[in-house]
Amino acid sequence: MKKILGLLVFILMLNGCDDGDLTIETIDFTNVQAGSCGETIYKLNGNEVLYIKIPESLNAFPNNVTPLDTPTTIAIGGTVSVTYRAYNGAVTAANLCNTPAPISPIATEEWIATSGTIQIATIAVYSSPDTTTGATKILKYIHNIVFKNIVFSKPSGTQVYETFPFGEYSTTATTLPMNFDPDDIQICPSNQLLYNARTNGIEGLYIQNFDATLLDITNLGVAKTGLISSTTNKLVYRLFETALTTSNQDYFCSAILPTSPAINEEWFAKDGVADVSGIIEVVSTTNSPGVYLHTITLKAVTFQKDNNTFYLGDSILLGNLLTAD
């Protein structure tokens, strides 16, 4: 009798643990590096793959730092999908990126996310400061991807994760050449725009609403300084998609800067702080009778685009400008 009673209790315990679903399974790709092909971001782990597909039109991974605790959020569903697959053999990128997909290996299980959100927090990764100028460059952007309240539909039922870390996905930053010759510096006839750009070059560095009093020749050899701001001495860097086809003067000295060539990157220097940062220093000397040499230096300048910044350097020579009486 005791044996029968014990068996009944054991059966009741088993029934009490059964919530109607089959055994919960877990997947973990935390320590796997992400790759990409087209609109697909994926992680491969032996015979398993976890991938996200987001249309390029949503611009999910722009090279732009997200504000603290304010990630980009994208709803799962429709054209945005998250899928887990297990195969009967090792998986390669060809299984995801090639069309048509290879015949082998064969998917033995598939989980498809039916709801949830994708959160993407982006940071910039910088170079070490230059040993001479202290300048830094953005090398790449790291996008940390987390699924929130994601629900997978799988052969045995559903799988729910309140928080599921997908991990990091990296994109390369655009290289800014910053390849300027100090002797290429020029000033427009109106004296309101100072620029440095190479003939047929793909970049330009210029100062709008330039304070022409910095070129005053009353006190030769004495440094004159002005602050960068959004109104006076507005310092701008442009990287073009193609080289300038007009003369530099025709481009930079136009009443309105031309729309061609298209701009790939545009950065604005942050407003200066007296004796601290964002300083334009000019030292004027006599070059020859009636001709003056103005050595123009940018000090402690930081550039900004959207939420991104980089440090130009402690002291960068913008150019050696010649003017005549």
C-alpha positions as CSV (number, residue, x, y, z in Angstrom):
1,M,0.0,0.0,0.0
2,K,2.8,2.4,0.8
3,K,4.4,1.7,-2.5
4,I,1.2,2.5,-4.4
5,L,0.8,5.7,-2.4
6,G,4.3,6.7,-3.1
7,L,3.9,6.1,-6.8
8,L,0.7,8.3,-6.8
9,V,2.6,11.1,-5.1
10,F,5.4,10.9,-7.7
11,I,2.9,11.1,-10.6
12,L,1.2,14.1,-9.0
13,M,4.6,15.9,-8.6
14,L,5.4,15.3,-12.3
15,N,2.0,16.7,-13.3
16,G,2.5,19.7,-11.1
17,C,5.8,20.6,-12.8
18,D,4.2,20.4,-16.3
19,D,3.0,23.8,-17.5
20,G,1.8,22.5,-20.9
21,D,5.0,23.4,-22.7
22,L,7.9,21.1,-23.5
23,T,11.3,21.5,-21.8
24,I,12.7,25.1,-22.0
25,E,15.9,25.3,-24.0
26,T,18.4,28.1,-24.0
27,I,20.8,29.5,-26.6
28,D,23.9,31.6,-25.9
29,F,26.0,33.5,-28.5
30,T,27.6,35.9,-26.0
31,N,31.2,35.1,-26.8
32,V,30.8,34.8,-30.6
33,Q,31.9,37.6,-32.9
34,A,29.3,39.1,-35.2
35,G,29.6,39.3,-39.0
36,S,27.4,40.8,-41.7
37,C,26.3,40.5,-45.3
38,G,24.0,43.0,-46.8
39,E,21.0,43.6,-44.4
40,T,21.9,40.5,-42.3
41,I,23.9,40.6,-39.0
42,Y,24.8,37.1,-37.8
43,K,26.6,35.0,-35.3
44,L,27.9,31.6,-36.1
45,N,28.7,29.0,-33.3
46,G,29.6,25.6,-34.7
47,N,26.3,24.2,-36.1
48,E,24.2,27.1,-34.8
49,V,23.4,30.5,-36.1
50,L,21.6,33.5,-34.8
51,Y,20.8,36.3,-37.2
52,I,19.0,39.6,-37.5
53,K,17.7,41.0,-40.7
54,I,16.9,44.8,-40.8
55,P,16.2,46.7,-44.0
56,E,18.9,49.2,-44.9
57,S,16.2,51.8,-45.1
58,L,15.9,51.8,-41.3
59,N,19.6,52.8,-41.0
60,A,19.9,50.7,-37.8
61,F,23.7,51.0,-37.5
62,P,24.6,54.6,-38.4
63,N,28.1,55.8,-37.4
64,N,26.7,57.9,-34.6
65,V,27.1,57.6,-30.9
66,T,23.8,57.1,-29.0
67,P,23.1,59.2,-25.9
68,L,23.7,57.5,-22.6
69,D,20.8,55.2,-21.7
70,T,19.0,56.1,-24.9
71,P,19.6,53.3,-27.4
72,T,18.1,53.0,-30.8
73,T,14.9,50.9,-30.6
74,I,13.5,48.8,-33.5
75,A,10.4,46.6,-33.2
76,I,10.7,43.0,-34.3
77,G,8.2,42.0,-37.0
78,G,7.4,42.5,-40.6
79,T,10.6,43.2,-42.5
80,V,12.6,43.1,-39.2
81,S,13.4,39.5,-38.3
82,V,15.4,37.6,-35.7
83,T,16.0,33.9,-36.4
84,Y,17.8,31.0,-34.7
85,R,18.7,27.9,-36.6
86,A,20.5,24.6,-35.8
87,Y,22.1,22.6,-38.6
88,N,23.2,19.0,-39.0
89,G,26.8,20.3,-39.6
90,A,29.1,23.2,-39.2
91,V,27.7,26.5,-40.6
92,T,29.6,29.1,-42.7
93,A,28.7,32.6,-43.9
94,A,27.8,31.0,-47.2
95,N,24.8,29.4,-45.6
96,L,23.4,32.9,-44.8
97,C,24.9,35.2,-47.5
98,N,24.8,33.2,-50.7
99,T,21.7,33.0,-53.0
100,P,20.7,30.3,-53.5
101,A,21.9,28.9,-50.2
102,P,24.1,25.8,-50.2
103,I,22.3,22.5,-50.0
104,S,24.4,21.3,-47.0
105,P,24.3,21.5,-44.1
106,I,20.5,21.2,-43.5
107,A,18.6,23.1,-40.9
108,T,17.3,20.8,-38.3
109,E,15.5,23.3,-36.0
110,E,14.4,26.9,-36.4
111,W,13.2,29.5,-34.0
112,I,11.5,32.6,-35.4
113,A,11.0,35.8,-33.2
114,T,7.4,36.8,-33.3
115,S,7.6,39.9,-31.1
116,G,10.0,42.0,-29.0
117,T,12.4,44.9,-29.6
118,I,16.0,45.3,-30.7
119,Q,18.0,47.9,-28.7
120,I,21.2,49.2,-30.2
121,A,23.6,51.4,-28.1
122,T,26.5,52.8,-30.1
123,I,29.9,54.1,-28.9
124,A,33.0,55.4,-30.8
125,V,36.4,53.7,-30.5
126,Y,39.3,56.2,-30.7
127,S,43.0,55.9,-31.6
128,S,45.6,56.6,-28.9
129,P,46.4,60.3,-28.7
130,D,49.2,61.4,-31.1
131,T,52.4,61.7,-29.1
132,T,53.2,65.1,-30.5
133,T,49.8,66.9,-30.9
134,G,47.5,64.8,-28.7
135,A,45.1,64.4,-31.7
136,T,42.7,61.4,-31.8
137,K,40.7,59.8,-34.6
138,I,37.6,57.6,-34.5
139,L,38.6,54.2,-35.7
140,K,35.3,52.4,-35.5
141,Y,31.9,52.3,-34.0
142,I,30.7,49.4,-31.7
143,H,27.0,48.7,-31.7
144,N,25.9,46.8,-28.6
145,I,22.7,44.8,-29.5
146,V,20.2,43.6,-26.9
147,F,16.8,41.9,-27.5
148,K,14.1,43.0,-25.0
149,N,11.0,40.9,-24.3
150,I,11.7,38.7,-27.3
151,V,9.4,35.8,-28.0
152,F,10.6,32.9,-30.2
153,S,8.2,30.5,-31.9
154,K,9.9,27.1,-32.0
155,P,8.9,23.5,-32.9
156,S,8.3,22.7,-29.2
157,G,6.3,25.8,-28.3
158,T,7.5,29.3,-27.4
159,Q,10.7,30.6,-25.8
160,V,10.6,34.0,-24.0
161,Y,13.6,36.2,-23.0
162,E,13.1,39.4,-21.0
163,T,16.6,40.4,-21.9
164,F,18.8,38.6,-24.4
165,P,22.2,40.1,-25.2
166,F,23.1,39.5,-28.9
167,G,26.5,41.3,-28.4
168,E,28.7,43.7,-30.3
169,Y,28.7,44.5,-34.0
170,S,31.4,46.9,-35.4
171,T,31.3,49.3,-38.3
172,T,34.4,51.1,-39.6
173,A,34.6,54.9,-39.3
174,T,35.1,57.0,-42.4
175,T,38.7,58.0,-42.8
176,L,39.3,61.8,-42.7
177,P,42.6,62.4,-44.5
178,M,43.3,65.8,-42.9
179,N,46.1,66.1,-45.5
180,F,46.6,69.9,-45.8
181,D,49.6,71.9,-47.1
182,P,50.1,75.1,-45.0
183,D,51.0,76.9,-48.2
184,D,47.6,76.1,-49.8
185,I,45.7,78.5,-47.5
186,Q,43.9,81.3,-49.2
187,I,41.4,84.1,-48.2
188,C,38.4,85.1,-50.3
189,P,38.4,88.6,-51.8
190,S,35.6,89.6,-49.3
191,N,38.0,88.7,-46.4
192,Q,35.1,86.7,-44.8
193,L,36.2,83.2,-45.6
194,L,39.6,81.6,-45.1
195,Y,40.2,78.2,-46.5
196,N,42.8,75.5,-47.1
197,A,42.1,72.9,-49.8
198,R,44.3,71.2,-52.4
199,T,43.7,71.6,-56.1
200,N,41.4,68.7,-57.2
201,G,41.3,67.6,-53.6
202,I,38.5,65.7,-51.7
203,E,38.6,67.8,-48.5
204,G,38.5,71.3,-47.3
205,L,39.0,73.1,-44.0
206,Y,37.6,76.6,-43.8
207,I,36.6,79.4,-41.5
208,Q,33.4,81.3,-42.2
209,N,32.9,84.9,-41.0
210,F,36.6,85.1,-40.4
211,D,37.6,87.9,-38.1
212,A,39.9,89.9,-40.4
213,T,41.3,91.9,-37.5
214,L,43.4,88.8,-36.8
215,L,45.4,89.8,-39.9
216,D,46.1,93.3,-38.5
217,I,49.8,94.3,-39.1
218,T,50.0,97.0,-36.4
219,N,52.0,94.9,-34.0
220,L,54.1,92.5,-36.0
221,G,55.4,89.4,-34.3
222,V,52.8,89.6,-31.5
223,A,50.3,86.7,-31.3
224,K,46.6,87.7,-31.9
225,T,43.9,85.3,-30.9
226,G,40.2,84.7,-31.6
227,L,37.7,82.2,-30.5
228,I,35.9,79.7,-32.7
229,S,32.1,80.1,-32.5
230,S,29.0,79.3,-34.5
231,T,28.8,82.9,-35.7
232,T,32.3,84.4,-35.9
233,N,35.3,82.3,-36.9
234,K,33.1,79.2,-37.7
235,L,35.5,76.4,-38.4
236,V,34.2,73.7,-40.7
237,Y,35.7,70.5,-42.2
238,R,34.3,68.9,-45.3
239,L,35.1,65.6,-46.9
240,F,33.7,65.3,-50.5
241,E,32.5,62.2,-52.2
242,T,34.5,63.2,-55.3
243,A,37.2,65.7,-55.9
244,L,36.6,69.4,-56.4
245,T,36.3,70.1,-60.2
246,T,36.1,73.9,-60.0
247,S,38.9,76.0,-58.7
248,N,39.1,76.2,-54.9
249,Q,38.3,79.9,-55.1
250,D,35.2,79.4,-57.1
251,Y,34.0,76.8,-54.6
252,F,34.8,78.4,-51.3
253,C,34.3,82.1,-52.3
254,S,30.8,81.6,-53.7
255,A,28.1,83.6,-51.9
256,I,26.6,80.2,-51.1
257,L,28.8,77.1,-51.1
258,P,27.9,74.9,-54.0
259,T,26.1,71.6,-53.6
260,S,28.4,69.8,-55.9
261,P,30.4,67.7,-55.3
262,A,28.3,65.9,-52.7
263,I,29.5,66.0,-49.1
264,N,30.4,62.7,-47.5
265,E,31.3,64.1,-44.1
266,E,30.8,67.6,-42.5
267,W,32.2,68.4,-39.1
268,F,32.0,71.7,-37.1
269,A,34.5,72.8,-34.5
270,K,33.0,73.3,-31.1
271,D,32.8,76.8,-29.7
272,G,36.0,78.0,-28.1
273,V,36.6,78.8,-24.4
274,A,39.0,81.7,-23.7
275,D,42.5,80.5,-22.9
276,V,41.3,76.9,-22.9
277,S,40.1,75.6,-26.3
278,G,38.9,76.4,-29.7
279,I,41.5,79.1,-30.3
280,I,42.7,80.7,-33.6
281,E,46.2,82.2,-33.1
282,V,47.7,84.4,-35.8
283,V,51.3,85.8,-35.8
284,S,52.0,88.3,-38.5
285,T,55.5,89.2,-39.8
286,T,57.1,90.9,-42.8
287,N,57.7,88.6,-45.6
288,S,59.1,91.1,-48.1
289,P,58.5,94.8,-48.7
290,G,54.7,95.4,-48.7
291,V,54.0,91.6,-48.2
292,Y,53.1,90.0,-44.9
293,L,53.2,86.5,-43.7
294,H,50.4,85.4,-41.3
295,T,51.1,82.1,-39.5
296,I,47.6,80.8,-38.5
297,T,47.4,78.0,-35.9
298,L,44.4,76.1,-34.5
299,K,44.8,75.3,-30.8
300,A,42.9,72.7,-28.7
301,V,40.2,72.3,-31.3
302,T,37.5,69.6,-31.1
303,F,35.2,68.8,-34.0
304,Q,31.7,67.5,-33.7
305,K,29.2,65.8,-36.0
306,D,25.8,64.7,-34.6
307,N,26.8,63.0,-31.3
308,N,30.4,62.3,-32.4
309,T,33.6,64.2,-31.6
310,F,37.3,64.0,-32.3
311,Y,40.2,66.1,-31.1
312,L,42.2,67.9,-33.9
313,G,45.2,68.5,-31.7
314,D,46.8,70.8,-29.2
315,S,48.5,73.0,-31.9
316,I,47.8,72.5,-35.6
317,L,49.2,74.8,-38.3
318,L,46.3,75.8,-40.5
319,G,48.5,77.7,-43.0
320,N,50.9,80.4,-43.8
321,L,48.9,83.2,-45.5
322,L,50.5,85.9,-47.6
323,T,48.8,89.3,-47.9
324,A,49.9,92.6,-49.5
325,D,49.3,96.2,-48.6
